[in-house]
Amino acid sequence: MQTIGVTPKLGRIDAILAREKFYLETHLAQFHVNMHEHNFLELTYITGNAVEHNLDGQKVVLREGDYCIVDYGSRHSYSSMGSNGFSNIDCLFLPELLDPVLKDTKSLRSVLEHYLLDFNMQAMVQNPSRTVFHDDTGEVRALLAKIEEEMQRHAAGYRALIRCYLIEILMLTMRRIDGVQAAATGQNISSFLTEYIAEHYMEPLTLHELATRLNYSLPYISKRFKEDTGVSFVNYLQNYRVMQGCRLLSATKHSLSEITEMVGYRDVKFFSELVKRMTGLSPRDFRRRYRRG
């Protein structure tokens, strides 16, 4: 992907959007983006490191593979969580790119209710412009790469292809909404969290952040999880990480420090203590006893 170091002024972006109806830009090693708003829809996709995203006063940490769609009129800013900055892709578009009848539409909800997408927004609890999505399959990032390629080539039919790729991104996103919505209705909170742990245990995880994503208070979601699983969120996460660590100890040649990092920890001593507490064996002894092959 092409890397553009300095974001064009909003006036220039508005001119491009008026002509093309879309604009995509890749950023590397950003540290801070000031609070701003704009007159278009923006899909922002994190490609590297962690960043705090402030959207209309609600702060949430975004990590690699996370993305969100910022609505018309929203104000947002970014602050890097580390010393190396963060990387992201910004995909800006006007609703009329999808269909000319959407001209003058100023709402993500109205776009998603369009007949092309046919999504029942009336039944939706979560606000899609307040939801953080995770691209666990990499499909969304691949489609963004295709959009950038078509934007740069400007070959015959490029705008039609970009329109198709963007519609596919929105459809994939709505599939992800279903899982978040099930948890948000209160019917499936614990199942959502246990599945999330299974997919993201190797990443930094806090129940506070997940509660924010689901629009629940931390005390409520903590109590609900313990009632459903019999253990606290922290204990469940630790048990799952140790289980995965023991699997790696018995089935691979990775060093203890490598395995510690692979299951989401940085402190080898702390991880070793967890293994000892839960299995009765040190990591070395566990590997010796249960080593395969």
Buried (B, 14 or more C-beta within 10 A) or exposed (E): BEEEEEBEEBEEBBEEBEEBBBBBBBBBEBEEBEEEEBEBBBBBBBBBBBBBBBBBEEEBBBBBBBBBBBBBEBEBBBBBBEEEBBBBBBBBBBBEBBBEEBEEBBBBBEBBBBEBBEBEBEEBBBEBBBBBBBBEEEEBBEBBBBBBBBBEEEEEEBBEBBBBBBBBBBBBBBEBBEBBBBBBEEEBBBBBBBEBBEEBBEBEBEBEBBBBBBBBEBEEBBEBBBEBBEEBBEEBBBBBBBEBBBBBBBEBEBEBEEBBBBBBBEEBEEBBEBBBEBBEBBBEBBBEEBEEE
